[in-house]
């Protein structure tokens, strides 16, 4: 078997490419390299909103997104933000997704340091420092109503407990009582409803790099007061919050993602070089068809 046969075999049976990808992913999943990031202005503005929150103020915190990719991105960009706020004394209203509610509950326990076997609504601080809402509290079409009256869509948490029985919720009336809202980088109704001058809530967002186009538009118009994009945004935010370099989930995710990108690039370039050489030597390209 010569070099051309080897590459043609690789084209005909690409499982080795996937195998290489998985080896890289699992071997580097927990590896972090202490690289000092350069925060973008979008990240700096996000950070400024976060650190300006004062103890006793209330923020609406969307949880994760049903897409696996977005779930990972939001985990690495929002975890530090929510932990910082909670440790500072800021009250948090967690809004789960209907599709990922069970996972959102486990994630919130991890963020707040609550044991996995402890009921979320029985944990210390529930109702006074944080609440977990029913996914239907904020849905498309009700943002504007809810921003004007936080009880318009529902006046109960996930377990049916009235806002009047939850001290941190009892005196919240409108969006004016909400300091910040963390949501999807795709923006939309929630951002316009809560981020207008009449309401004054500071809307900030997190998302993957694919959402940057939309996020940049909302940021450029002033509707978003700050944006974190992907692993890079997570690294920048952790750095600004003073976390040691190379110790965060965003750091590790950035290394594995970059390594997979390099692996993919090397494969593409390698096959193209050998294909061009095949044209030159054998007068024909590499083939992906097995000979019968």
BELRA-V659462 format. One record per run of one state. SS is the DSSP state (hx for helix, st for strand, lp for the rest). FROM is the first residue (numbers start at 1). TO is the last residue. Records with the same first field share a line. If there is no record, write none. Layout:
SS->FROM-TO + FROM-TO
//
This chain:
lp->1-2 + 13-14 + 29-40 + 53-57 + 63-67 + 89-90 + 96-100 + 113-119 + 123-125 + 127-129 + 134-134 + 138-142 + 149-155 + 158-161 + 166-166 + 171-174 + 178-179 + 185-188 + 196-201 + 208-208 + 221-225 + 241-248 + 283-292
hx->3-12 + 15-28 + 41-52 + 68-88 + 101-112 + 120-122 + 135-137 + 143-148 + 163-165 + 167-170 + 175-177 + 189-195 + 209-220 + 230-240 + 249-282
st->58-62 + 91-95 + 126-126 + 130-133 + 156-157 + 162-162 + 180-184 + 202-207 + 226-229
//
